[in-house]
Amino acid sequence: MAQLGQTINRSELPVDEGGGDFSPLPEGWYDTKITGSELKDTKSGTGQYIKVEFTVIGADFSGRKVWGMLNIRNDNEKAESIGRQQLNSLMAAIGLESLSDTDDLIGADVSIKVKIKPASGDYKAGNDVEGKYKALEGKTPAVPATAPANPAPAKSTPPWSK
């Protein structure tokens, strides 16, 4: 249990009038900012994936969120290989040469390809990140795509931080 340090009265809280739009985004490319990432265990408990939260930036659908999963350990070698290829593509698009903490992804801008996942069972149709990433139009990744011959010591902050 965690004490709030104050009493919050529901009558003093704002009411959500809009209810939010949870319909799937149309398929296509979207400029996004990575606003969350975490390492999670697979349902079987025998593998791991990185769950990445992307928030759409720009005029259309700004603020909407889409989530992607990148398998990094999986009993299925093909699933792991695909996930690692997708992670490579994401890292190249944001200019990240190495990754040791999922927080290093947060704050990066990247263009993602979104597809619609059809309804299934109790689940409504939704979006899925297709695993294709590219640097935002007109921007180049913050770090060169190839490592220098004499690499500098690793920085503790991601390259896009200021």
C-alpha positions in Angstrom: 0.0 0.0 0.0 1.2 3.5 -0.8 0.1 6.6 1.0 -0.8 9.5 -1.3 0.0 12.2 1.3 -3.3 13.9 0.5 -7.0 13.2 0.2 -8.4 13.3 -3.3 -12.1 14.0 -3.7 -13.6 12.6 -6.9 -16.0 15.6 -7.1 -12.9 17.8 -7.6 -11.4 15.8 -10.4 -12.0 16.6 -14.1 -14.5 14.5 -16.2 -13.4 12.9 -19.5 -16.0 14.2 -21.8 -14.6 12.7 -25.0 -14.1 9.1 -24.0 -11.1 8.8 -26.4 -10.9 7.3 -29.8 -9.7 3.7 -29.7 -10.5 2.8 -33.3 -7.5 1.5 -35.3 -5.4 4.0 -37.2 -5.5 3.6 -41.0 -2.6 1.5 -42.3 0.5 3.5 -43.3 3.6 5.3 -42.1 3.4 7.5 -39.0 5.9 9.9 -37.4 6.2 8.9 -33.8 8.1 9.5 -30.6 9.0 6.5 -28.4 7.3 7.2 -25.1 7.8 3.9 -23.4 9.7 0.6 -23.5 10.0 -2.3 -21.2 11.4 -5.9 -21.2 8.7 -8.5 -20.8 8.5 -12.2 -20.6 6.6 -14.2 -23.2 3.4 -15.9 -22.2 5.2 -19.2 -22.1 7.9 -17.7 -19.8 10.7 -19.1 -22.0 11.5 -16.0 -23.9 11.6 -12.2 -23.7 10.5 -9.3 -25.9 10.8 -5.5 -25.8 7.4 -3.8 -25.7 7.7 -0.4 -27.3 5.1 2.4 -27.0 5.0 4.8 -29.9 3.1 8.1 -29.7 2.0 9.7 -33.0 3.4 13.2 -33.6 2.4 15.6 -36.3 -0.9 16.8 -37.6 -3.0 13.6 -38.2 -3.7 11.4 -35.2 -1.3 13.3 -32.9 -1.2 11.8 -29.4 -2.6 8.4 -30.5 -0.5 5.4 -29.2 0.6 2.2 -31.0 2.6 -0.6 -29.4 5.1 -2.9 -31.0 6.8 -6.1 -29.7 10.4 -7.1 -30.6 11.3 -10.7 -29.7 14.9 -10.8 -28.4 14.8 -14.3 -26.9 12.4 -17.0 -28.1 12.3 -20.8 -28.3 11.3 -20.3 -31.9 14.5 -19.4 -33.7 12.6 -17.8 -36.6 10.6 -15.5 -34.3 13.7 -14.5 -32.5 15.6 -13.8 -35.7 12.7 -11.7 -37.1 12.5 -9.7 -33.8 16.2 -9.1 -33.8 16.1 -7.9 -37.4 13.3 -5.5 -36.5 15.3 -4.3 -33.5 18.3 -3.7 -35.8 16.0 -1.6 -38.1 14.7 0.4 -35.2 18.1 1.1 -33.8 19.4 2.1 -37.3 16.5 4.5 -37.8 17.1 6.3 -34.5 20.9 6.1 -34.7 21.6 3.8 -31.8 24.6 1.6 -32.1 24.1 -0.5 -29.0 21.4 -1.1 -26.5 21.8 -2.3 -22.9 18.7 -0.7 -21.3 15.3 -0.3 -22.9 15.1 3.2 -21.5 17.7 4.2 -24.1 14.9 4.0 -26.7 12.7 6.5 -25.0 12.5 9.9 -26.5 13.7 8.9 -29.9 11.7 10.1 -33.0 11.1 7.4 -35.7 8.7 6.7 -38.5 6.8 3.4 -38.1 4.7 1.3 -40.5 1.3 0.5 -38.9 -1.0 -2.2 -40.0 -4.5 -3.2 -38.9 -4.8 -6.4 -36.9 -8.3 -7.9 -37.6 -10.7 -8.7 -34.7 -10.2 -12.1 -33.2 -12.3 -13.8 -30.5 -13.1 -11.3 -27.8 -10.6 -8.8 -29.2 -11.7 -5.9 -31.4 -9.6 -4.9 -34.5 -6.5 -2.9 -33.5 -3.2 -1.7 -34.7 0.2 -3.4 -34.9 3.6 -2.1 -35.8 4.7 -4.0 -38.9 8.4 -4.0 -37.8 9.5 -1.5 -40.4 11.2 1.7 -39.2 12.9 4.7 -40.8 14.4 8.0 -39.7 11.8 10.8 -39.9 11.6 12.5 -43.3 14.3 15.2 -43.5 16.1 13.9 -40.5 19.2 11.7 -40.3 19.8 9.4 -37.3 21.7 11.0 -34.5 24.6 8.5 -34.7 26.4 7.3 -37.8 25.1 3.9 -39.2 28.6 2.4 -38.9 30.9 2.5 -35.9 34.0 4.6 -36.1 37.4 2.8 -36.2 38.3 4.1 -32.7 35.0 4.4 -30.9 34.6 7.0 -28.2 33.6 5.8 -24.7 29.8 5.0 -24.5 27.7 7.8 -23.2 25.1 7.2 -20.5 22.5 9.3 -22.2 20.8 8.5 -25.6 22.1 10.4 -28.6 18.8 12.4 -29.1 18.9 13.8 -25.5 20.0 17.4 -25.1 
